[in-house]
Amino acid sequence: MSLSGMVGDAEPSSWHAERVWATLSELSHAAVRTRNAMDLLMLISERAVELLSVDACGVLVRDPSGVHRAVAASSVSPALLDLLGLHATAGPLVDTLGAEPVDIDVSAAEHRWPEYARRSAAEGFDAVHVFPLFAGDDAFGTLNLFGRGRLRPAERGMAQALADLAALHILRGDVEENAVPIMRRVHGAVQSRATLGQAIGVIAEHLALDPDAALNQLREAARAIGAPLTDVAASVAAQGEILSVVLDIAAEDGQ
Amino acid sequence: MTETGRWQQLARLLRSASEGGEIGPGVAEIAARFLRVEGATVMLVSGDLTTGTFGTGPLATALIDDQLALGEGPSVEAISSDVPVLADDLAAGDVIARMPMFSATARGKGVGAVYAFPLRVGGAMVGVLTGHRSFPGPLGPAEYADGLIVTGLLTLAIIEEQANVTDRHRDDRERGPSVHGDVLDDLLQIASGMLAVQLEIPLVEAHVRIRAHAFAEEKSVCEVARLIVARELRIER
């Protein structure tokens, strides 16, 4: 359940502030200890939707052909996946991507990107906020937040912090000297994303679930086992040993 | 040249090199050129087996044969790696520790560095592209980026070949703006996982089946994937 539904338009309560602090701690901890960027980016996407008054979050990265593709998102519902794809290829991202965060009013984009505007409306979004992820002068990716209306100033700060954490993790100090490690981590995240999708399909078929529910089973199993989501996904996609563990845990949940 | 322009140039070159629809030595030559290496091979993989190797010459092919015989080396490691496995310097301590027999054998053949790029879509592994140089040294950012572009195009080409998708003169624009074409589409991965379980087949075969079905039905791969995920389409044996 989105936290924003409880906070509404009031100033953040101290309880909310504690939650923000706990989340930042959790993410900083993960940023230092996570080996695969996709694990951190998935966590950031999940938490962004919990903490901010937005309904969806997607992290996109630029692949070697210059195209931006999603490597993490708060949901794998087909509708959001489609919208993320449009956002990158037939939407305002390419026009607006620059050095600074951008707020996009989707209805204003209607003439230029009608399909994008239509799909956004269908999902209930009228705004998207784009926060670039930087290496030197180069935006190698973006944190994208989808919702209704504007972000409050405190939320903008939080969103920027999340984007900075994502960028810092991928860069790990390799800012300008050598682009190869950055490309390697981005490529690794892209491959892990594909593996995650395959694992979602395996679980969805075994348990007759939709993609989001299948993803939740994978997340739960990863938490229960104490392993990174990407490792669990790799084993499930290969239908290896972890698959039966995931199915057992799901059975205990009554799935 | 823009990133987009470069991959389209490479796509055209690869397509003309694989005229007749087959991945062959011509493809390895183009890969070698773009990686700026002295020789290259494309090794096709199916499950635990290698099903074919095409190279620019006998040394390139011998490096693969050696690795397979010894069970070690960058190309062997690449089979289970998401990212390229680069042995920048076969005389370096850490490389010798990881692949003692292969590094000695390769150096004995006058090779200083070996770079292996896995050809895969997540858990679906289809091959390895390997390049070598006589002198040690890392791949620069442009070479690494070109390597990733070549692997994206090669992965798609191998999958299309397995799916008997033969229309090689299709307009580049139909592939969409990305070097990966639609290979990395999220819904396609979910659909592949589902089909792999439904038909009890490996992920690669599931991906190939979806592509073949799309081609036969004149639908896009993404459309077929969406239908599978929505459980509105079931592909039978």
Interface residues (C-beta under 8 A of the other chain):
Chain A: D63 P64 S65 G66 V67 R69 A70 V76 P78 L81 G85 T89 N178 A179 V180 M183 R184 H187 G188 V190 Q191 S192 R193 A194 T195 L196 G197 Q198 A199 I200 G201 V202 I203 A204 E205 H206 P211 A234 A237 A238 Q239
Chain B: T2 E3 T4 W7 D82 V83 P84 R120 V121 G122 G123 A124 P138 L139 G140 P141 Y144 A145 D146 L148 I149 G152 G176 P177 S178 V179 H180 L184 D185 D186 L187 L188 Q189 I190 A191 S192 G193 M194 L195 A196 V197 Q198 L203 R226 V229 A230
